[in-house]
Amino acid sequence: MSEGTRIDSWLWAARFFKTRSLAKQAIEGGKVQVDGAKAKPSRTVQPGTVLDIRKGEQRWTVVVEGLGNKRGPARAAEQLYRETEESIAARQQGAEQRRLARVAAPVPDHKPNKKERRDLARFRRDHEGDL
């Protein structure tokens, strides 16, 4: 079998997750796919492997360019993979949609005072099943 790096270790070294255990949880939860298939944390990756990574609302499709199992500076981590053009475009579009949603959301002009907080709590309690 050819040399490779464990996928959980690689994801940590490439700075997609802060710890190996978080990377392991994501893999076990189906948030990471290797070449379109579900993987186990012990699966090895080689250069050329395509990974689909989901983390919250963010999604990446990356091609493994280098192997690494030690976490280093961000510049070194960027050399371990190449993100596909479709992935970059989708992430930028999602970021723009979130920005526009934030702009369109109404922002209150002040923080509710004690009476307003009580009124809100009473309203929520009385209309709990309606919402």
C-alpha positions in Angstrom: 0.0 0.0 0.0 1.3 3.4 -0.9 2.3 6.0 1.8 -0.4 8.3 2.9 -1.7 10.4 5.8 -4.7 9.7 8.0 -7.5 11.9 6.9 -8.3 13.2 10.5 -4.6 14.1 10.9 -4.5 15.7 7.4 -7.7 17.8 8.1 -6.1 19.1 11.3 -2.8 19.9 9.7 -4.6 21.7 6.8 -6.4 23.8 9.4 -9.9 22.8 8.6 -10.5 21.8 12.2 -8.8 23.0 15.4 -8.2 19.5 16.9 -7.9 16.0 15.5 -10.8 14.9 17.7 -13.1 17.6 16.0 -11.9 16.3 12.6 -12.7 12.7 13.7 -16.2 13.7 14.9 -16.9 15.5 11.6 -15.7 12.4 9.6 -17.8 10.0 11.7 -20.8 12.4 11.3 -20.6 12.2 7.5 -19.4 15.8 7.1 -16.3 14.7 5.2 -16.4 12.6 2.0 -13.4 11.2 0.3 -13.8 10.8 -3.5 -17.6 11.0 -3.1 -17.9 8.3 -0.4 -18.2 8.3 3.3 -14.9 7.7 5.1 -13.5 6.6 8.4 -10.9 8.7 10.4 -8.2 6.1 9.7 -8.5 6.3 5.9 -5.4 7.5 4.2 -5.3 10.3 1.7 -2.7 10.7 -1.1 -2.1 13.6 -3.4 -5.0 13.8 -5.9 -7.7 12.7 -3.5 -10.8 14.8 -3.7 -12.4 15.8 -0.3 -15.8 17.3 0.3 -15.8 19.1 3.7 -18.8 20.6 5.4 -18.4 22.7 8.5 -21.5 24.6 9.6 -22.8 26.6 6.6 -19.4 26.4 4.9 -18.5 23.8 2.3 -15.2 23.1 0.6 -14.3 20.8 -2.3 -10.5 20.4 -2.2 -7.9 18.3 -4.0 -5.1 17.0 -1.8 -1.8 18.5 -3.1 0.6 17.5 -0.3 0.7 15.3 2.8 1.2 16.6 6.2 0.4 15.3 9.7 2.0 18.1 11.7 0.2 21.4 12.2 2.2 24.4 11.0 1.7 28.0 10.0 -1.4 28.8 7.8 0.9 29.5 4.8 2.2 25.9 5.0 -1.3 24.5 5.5 -2.5 26.3 2.3 0.1 24.3 0.3 -1.5 21.0 1.3 -4.6 21.5 -0.9 -6.1 23.2 -3.9 -9.7 24.3 -3.7 -11.8 23.8 -6.8 -13.1 26.8 -8.8 -16.7 25.7 -8.2 -16.1 25.5 -4.5 -14.6 29.0 -4.4 -17.6 30.4 -6.4 -20.1 28.6 -4.2 -18.5 29.9 -0.9 -18.3 33.4 -2.2 -22.0 33.3 -3.3 -23.0 31.9 0.1 -21.1 34.7 1.9 -22.8 37.3 -0.3 -26.2 35.8 0.5 -25.5 35.9 4.2 -24.3 39.5 4.0 -27.4 40.5 2.1 -29.6 38.7 4.6 -27.9 40.5 7.5 -28.4 43.9 5.8 -32.1 43.1 5.1 -32.8 42.0 8.7 -34.4 44.6 10.8 -32.2 46.0 13.6 -33.9 47.3 16.7 -33.1 50.9 17.6 -32.6 50.1 21.3 -32.2 47.3 23.8 -35.6 46.3 25.4 -36.1 47.7 28.9 -37.4 45.6 31.7 -41.1 46.2 30.9 -40.6 45.4 27.3 -38.7 42.2 28.2 -41.6 41.1 30.5 -44.1 41.9 27.7 -42.1 39.8 25.2 -41.8 36.9 27.7 -45.6 37.1 28.3 -46.3 37.1 24.6 -44.0 34.2 23.9 -45.6 32.2 26.8 -49.1 32.9 25.7 -48.5 32.2 22.0 -46.1 29.2 22.5 -48.1 26.8 20.3 -49.0 29.3 17.7 -45.4 29.9 16.4 
